[in-house]
């Protein structure tokens, strides 16, 4: 039996891993310090105080500028070295931004120090950009060190060359970013103690299947169970998300309305009426609703029957292709969002006829209707569109992953990927 308190101090932690991590942190913190203490204060000063801002940098003003620089630096420093998956790292960084800048505002107010509301907002906005940026740079450059525990008598067959496979329960697990185990239940006593030791040292312990699912961003629908769904947390987050959706539609209206009118004008002049395409889709709880889009195709000819959109569909006009590529054709769905039929982010709503057909072939398909359908979603930014049953199986796996991990941080990640898709013009049919 292994003594829980007997950490193998005589066995040094992996020096190469610690050295690489330290070097990467120093490489990132050095330019961060220059940015926070030299560049940003000049930017804040020139914006708030004008060309003669250097003359204003004295006494209480200089003290306040140093305090904002320290806040920016703390955000960056605490955004590095996080041992979590990307979306959770993002949530942790956003939390740190709120805490650090909230504490700065509190200290200034209770001490009646000089402050500038403009600088305070600029510093907060800078942290909102810099924190996630430095976190993402480190996330991409730093290779995750993963330990897999071989707790059974049989070795693991499917092995990943990037993982370290541990056969000795007494081995020090502290150097690793995450420890994976094929079993979380009845483990031999020595392995249970090893997992406890790793947890107490701050190293995350995860089930191997769950880690693989999160790394790939997709759920295996063949092994999916309703116990995996956070049914208790769906209602509360849906309420908060509904308020966020309404706010986003109203705030972006000055941009989206002119684009929508431009799209309608182009369709009217090149294809005539109607300019809108309205189709019955399946929404929250399996209830049908009328979804709006700008028309991008020529009318179907008699005898064509029911057709779904395919890659390079010949029915799509030149204007329609441009509208699809820029996603302007989706803007009428903002009305669906205001009506409560859709959300900004969620599983893409399917034509009711196809949804019924897919549900017969894939019973888990119906779980997509536990949340409001969205204009964009995890399946769209990860896998694109689905045109047949095989592609739909993959899409459902992505959608179930989204529902299972429903959170603000995941929505932010989807929104960021959607913006990149819009900029690059990829993914349109």
C-alpha positions in Angstrom: 0.0 0.0 0.0 1.3 3.4 -1.0 1.5 6.1 1.7 -0.4 9.2 0.5 2.0 11.5 2.2 5.0 9.9 0.8 5.5 12.0 -2.3 8.7 10.9 -4.0 10.8 14.0 -3.3 14.0 12.3 -4.2 12.6 11.9 -7.8 12.9 15.3 -9.5 10.1 16.6 -11.6 10.8 16.6 -15.3 13.3 19.4 -15.7 12.9 19.6 -19.5 9.2 20.2 -19.2 9.6 22.8 -16.4 12.4 24.6 -18.3 10.3 24.7 -21.5 7.3 26.1 -19.6 9.4 28.7 -17.8 11.2 29.8 -21.0 7.8 30.2 -22.9 6.4 32.2 -20.0 9.4 34.5 -20.0 9.3 34.9 -23.7 5.7 36.0 -23.4 6.0 38.1 -20.3 8.9 40.2 -21.6 7.0 41.8 -24.5 3.9 42.0 -22.2 5.8 44.1 -19.7 7.0 46.5 -22.5 3.5 46.7 -23.8 1.8 47.3 -20.5 4.3 49.7 -18.9 5.7 51.6 -21.9 3.3 51.5 -24.8 -0.2 51.3 -23.4 0.2 54.3 -21.0 1.3 56.5 -23.9 -1.8 55.3 -25.9 -4.1 56.0 -23.0 -2.5 59.4 -22.5 -2.6 60.5 -26.1 -6.3 59.5 -26.4 -7.4 61.1 -23.1 -5.1 64.1 -22.6 -4.3 64.9 -26.2 -0.9 65.8 -27.8 0.4 67.3 -24.6 -0.2 64.2 -22.6 3.4 63.8 -21.4 3.0 67.1 -19.4 0.0 65.6 -17.6 2.0 62.5 -16.5 2.9 63.7 -13.0 1.7 63.2 -9.4 -1.6 61.4 -9.1 -2.0 61.0 -12.8 1.2 59.1 -13.1 0.3 56.9 -10.1 -3.1 56.1 -11.8 -1.4 55.2 -15.0 1.0 52.8 -13.2 -1.9 51.2 -11.5 -3.7 50.5 -14.8 -0.5 49.2 -16.3 -0.1 46.8 -13.3 -3.7 45.7 -13.8 -3.0 44.9 -17.5 0.1 43.1 -16.6 -1.6 41.0 -13.9 -4.3 39.9 -16.4 -1.6 38.7 -18.9 0.5 37.0 -16.2 -2.5 35.2 -14.7 -3.6 34.1 -18.2 -0.5 32.0 -18.7 0.1 28.5 -17.3 -3.5 27.4 -17.1 -4.1 23.7 -17.1 -7.5 23.4 -18.8 -9.0 23.0 -22.2 -9.3 26.1 -24.4 -12.9 27.2 -23.7 -12.4 26.8 -19.9 -9.1 28.7 -20.1 -11.1 31.5 -21.9 -13.7 31.5 -19.1 -10.9 31.7 -16.5 -9.2 34.6 -18.3 -12.5 36.6 -18.5 -13.1 35.9 -14.8 -9.6 37.3 -14.0 -10.2 40.4 -16.1 -13.4 41.1 -14.1 -11.8 40.5 -10.7 -8.6 42.5 -11.4 -10.2 45.5 -13.0 -13.1 45.4 -10.5 -10.6 45.4 -7.7 -8.7 48.4 -9.3 -12.0 50.4 -9.6 -12.9 49.5 -6.0 -9.5 50.6 -4.6 -9.6 53.9 -6.5 -13.2 54.7 -5.4 -12.7 54.0 -1.7 -9.3 55.8 -1.6 -10.7 58.8 -3.6 -7.7 58.7 -5.9 -7.5 60.5 -9.2 -9.0 58.5 -12.0 -10.2 58.8 -15.5 -13.3 56.9 -16.7 -11.9 56.9 -20.2 -8.6 55.4 -19.2 -10.5 52.8 -17.0 -12.6 51.7 -20.0 -9.6 51.7 -22.3 -7.5 49.6 -19.8 -10.4 47.1 -19.4 -10.8 46.8 -23.2 -7.0 46.3 -23.6 -7.1 43.5 -21.0 -10.1 42.0 -22.8 -8.0 41.7 -25.9 -4.5 41.0 -24.4 -5.5 38.3 -21.8 -7.2 35.9 -24.3 -4.5 36.7 -27.0 -1.5 35.8 -24.8 -3.4 32.8 -23.4 -4.1 31.5 -26.9 -0.5 32.1 -28.0 0.8 30.0 -25.1 -2.0 27.4 -25.7 -0.9 26.9 -29.3 2.9 26.9 -28.6 2.9 24.8 -25.5 2.4 21.1 -26.0 0.2 19.6 -23.4 1.9 16.9 -21.3 -0.5 14.0 -20.8 -0.1 11.0 -18.6 -2.3 7.9 -19.2 -2.5 5.4 -16.3 -2.5 1.8 -17.3 -4.4 0.6 -14.3 -5.5 -2.8 -15.7 -3.7 -6.0 -16.2 -3.9 -5.6 -20.0 -1.9 -2.8 -21.8 -3.9 -0.1 -23.6 -4.0 -1.1 -27.3 -4.7 2.2 -29.0 -1.7 4.3 -28.0 -1.0 8.0 -28.7 2.7 8.6 -29.2 2.3 12.1 -27.6 1.1 10.7 -24.3 3.2 9.1 -21.5 1.8 5.7 -20.4 2.3 5.2 -16.6 2.6 1.6 -15.3 4.0 2.5 -11.8 1.4 4.0 -9.4 4.3 5.5 -7.3 5.5 7.7 -10.2 5.4 11.4 -9.7 2.5 12.9 -11.7 3.0 16.5 -10.9 4.9 17.5 -14.0 1.9 16.6 -16.2 -0.8 19.0 -17.3 -3.5 16.3 -17.1 -3.7 12.7 -16.0 -6.0 10.3 -17.8 -7.5 7.1 -16.5 -9.6 4.6 -18.4 -11.6 3.9 -15.2 -12.9 6.3 -12.6 -14.7 3.8 -10.4 -13.3 0.7 -8.8 -9.6 1.1 -9.0 -6.8 -0.9 -7.2 -5.9 0.9 -4.0 -2.5 2.0 -5.1 -3.9 3.6 -8.3 -6.7 5.3 -6.3 -4.0 6.9 -4.1 -2.0 8.0 -7.1 -5.1 9.8 -8.5 -5.8 11.4 -5.1 -2.2 12.6 -4.9 -2.3 14.1 -8.4 -5.6 15.9 -7.6 -4.2 17.3 -4.4 -1.1 18.6 -6.2 -3.4 20.6 -8.6 -3.1 18.3 -11.7 -6.5 17.7 -13.3 -7.6 14.0 -13.5 -9.9 13.1 -16.3 -11.6 10.1 -17.7 -9.8 9.1 -20.9 -13.0 8.9 -23.1 -14.1 12.3 -21.8 -10.8 13.9 -22.6 -10.8 12.4 -26.1 -14.3 13.7 -26.7 -13.3 17.2 -25.6 -10.1 17.2 -27.6 -12.1 16.3 -30.8 -15.1 18.4 -29.9 -17.5 15.7 -30.8 -19.7 13.2 -29.0 -19.9 9.5 -30.1 -23.6 9.1 -30.7 -23.2 5.3 -30.6 -22.2 5.6 -26.9 -24.4 8.6 -26.0 -26.6 8.5 -22.9 -29.1 11.0 -21.5 -27.1 11.0 -18.3 -24.5 13.0 -20.2 -26.8 15.9 -20.6 -26.8 18.8 -18.1 -30.6 18.9 -18.0 -30.7 20.8 -14.7 -28.5 23.6 -16.1 -30.2 24.1 -19.5 -33.1 26.1 -18.2 -31.1 28.7 -16.3 -28.6 29.2 -19.1 -31.3 29.4 -21.7 -32.8 32.4 -19.8 -29.5 34.3 -19.6 -28.8 33.4 -23.2 -32.2 34.7 -24.3 -31.4 38.1 -22.8 -28.0 38.1 -24.5 -29.5 37.3 -27.8 -31.9 40.2 -27.7 -29.2 42.6 -26.7 -26.9 41.4 -29.5 -29.7 41.8 -32.1 -30.4 45.3 -30.9 -26.8 46.4 -30.6 -25.8 45.1 -34.1 -28.9 46.5 -35.8 -27.1 49.6 -37.2 -24.8 47.3 -39.1 -27.1 44.4 -39.9 -30.2 46.4 -41.1 -28.3 48.2 -44.0 -26.7 44.9 -45.1 -30.1 43.2 -45.0 -31.7 46.1 -47.1 -28.7 45.8 -49.6 -29.3 42.1 -50.0 -33.0 42.5 -50.5 -32.4 45.2 -53.1 -29.9 43.0 -55.0 -32.4 40.1 -55.1 -35.2 42.3 -56.2 -33.2 43.8 -59.1 -31.6 40.5 -60.3 -34.2 37.8 -59.5 -37.5 39.7 -58.9 -40.0 38.7 -56.2 -40.1 37.2 -53.7 -37.0 38.3 -51.9 -37.6 36.1 -48.9 -37.4 32.3 -48.6 -39.6 31.0 -45.8 -39.5 27.4 -44.7 -40.9 25.4 -41.8 -38.1 24.3 -39.5 -38.0 22.3 -36.2 -37.2 24.3 -33.1 -37.1 24.1 -29.3 -39.0 21.1 -28.0 -39.6 19.8 -31.5 -42.1 22.6 -32.3 -42.2 23.8 -35.9 -41.6 27.5 -36.8 -41.3 29.6 -39.9 -37.6 30.4 -40.6 -36.7 33.4 -42.8 -33.8 33.7 -45.3 -33.0 35.8 -48.3 -33.8 34.0 -51.5 -30.5 32.9 -53.2 -31.8 30.3 -55.7 -33.9 30.2 -58.8 -37.4 28.9 -58.4 -37.8 25.1 -58.7 -39.1 23.8 -61.9 -42.2 21.7 -62.1 -41.4 18.0 -61.6 -38.2 18.6 -59.8 -39.6 17.3 -56.6 -38.1 17.8 -53.1 -34.4 18.9 -53.3 -31.8 19.7 -50.7 -29.0 22.2 -51.3 -25.7 20.6 -52.5 -22.2 21.8 -53.0 -22.0 24.1 -56.1 -25.8 23.8 -56.5 -26.7 25.1 -60.1 -29.9 26.7 -58.7 -27.8 29.3 -56.8 -27.5 32.6 -58.7 -24.4 34.7 -58.8 -25.9 37.2 -56.4 -27.1 34.3 -54.3 -23.6 32.8 -54.1 -22.2 36.2 -52.8 -25.0 36.5 -50.3 -24.3 33.0 -49.0 -20.6 33.5 -48.9 -21.0 36.6 -46.8 -23.8 35.1 -44.8 -26.0 38.1 -45.5 -28.8 35.6 -46.6 -29.0 34.5 -42.9 -29.7 38.0 -41.5 -33.5 37.7 -41.7 -33.2 35.1 -39.0 -32.4 37.9 -36.5 -36.2 38.4 -36.6 -36.6 34.7 -35.6 -34.3 35.4 -32.7 -36.4 38.4 -31.5 -39.5 36.2 -31.9 -37.9 33.6 -29.6 -37.8 30.8 -32.2 -34.1 30.9 -32.6 -30.9 31.9 -30.8 -27.7 33.5 -32.2 -25.8 30.3 -31.3 -27.2 26.8 -31.3 -27.8 23.7 -33.4 -28.8 24.7 -36.9 -32.6 24.2 -37.4 -33.5 21.5 -40.0 -36.3 21.4 -42.5 -39.2 19.7 -40.6 -39.5 17.0 -43.3 -35.8 16.1 -43.0 -35.8 16.4 -39.2 -38.6 13.8 -39.0 -36.7 11.5 -41.4 -33.4 11.9 -39.4 -35.1 11.2 -36.1 -36.4 7.9 -37.5 -32.9 6.9 -38.5 -31.1 8.5 -35.6 -33.2 8.6 -32.4 -30.6 10.8 -30.6 -31.2 13.4 -33.3 -34.2 14.6 -31.3 -32.0 15.8 -28.4 -30.9 18.7 -30.6 -34.2 20.2 -29.8 -33.4 20.6 -26.1 -32.1 24.1 -26.9 -33.2 26.8 -29.3 -31.7 26.4 -32.8 -29.1 28.9 -33.8 -28.0 31.0 -36.7 -24.5 29.6 -36.2 -23.4 26.7 -34.1 -20.6 24.3 -33.1 -21.3 21.9 -35.9 -21.2 24.7 -38.5 -17.8 26.1 -37.3 -16.3 22.6 -36.9 -17.8 20.4 -39.6 -19.7 22.6 -42.0 -22.9 21.6 -43.6 -24.4 18.1 -43.8 -26.0 16.8 -47.0 -26.6 13.1 -46.3 -27.2 10.7 -43.3 -23.5 10.0 -42.8 -22.7 13.7 -42.6 -25.7 14.2 -40.4 -24.4 11.7 -37.9 -21.2 13.7 -37.6 -23.2 16.9 -37.3 -25.4 15.4 -34.5 -22.2 14.4 -32.6 -21.1 18.1 -32.7 -24.5 19.3 -31.7 -24.7 17.0 -28.7 -21.2 18.1 -27.7 -22.5 21.7 -27.7 -25.5 20.8 -25.6 -23.5 18.7 -23.2 -21.0 21.5 -22.7 -23.4 24.4 -23.0 -21.6 27.5 -21.5 -20.8 31.1 -22.1 -17.2 30.4 -22.9 -18.2 27.8 -25.6 -20.5 30.4 -27.1 -17.7 32.9 -27.2 -15.5 30.4 -29.0 -18.2 29.6 -31.6 -18.7 33.4 -32.1 -14.9 33.8 -32.7 -14.8 30.9 -35.2 -17.9 32.3 -37.0 -16.2 35.7 -37.4 -13.2 33.9 -38.9 -15.4 32.0 -41.2 -17.0 35.3 -42.4 -13.6 36.9 -43.0 -12.2 33.9 -44.8 -15.5 33.2 -46.7 -15.2 29.4 -46.1 -17.9 26.9 -45.5 -20.6 28.3 -47.8 -22.6 26.2 -50.2 
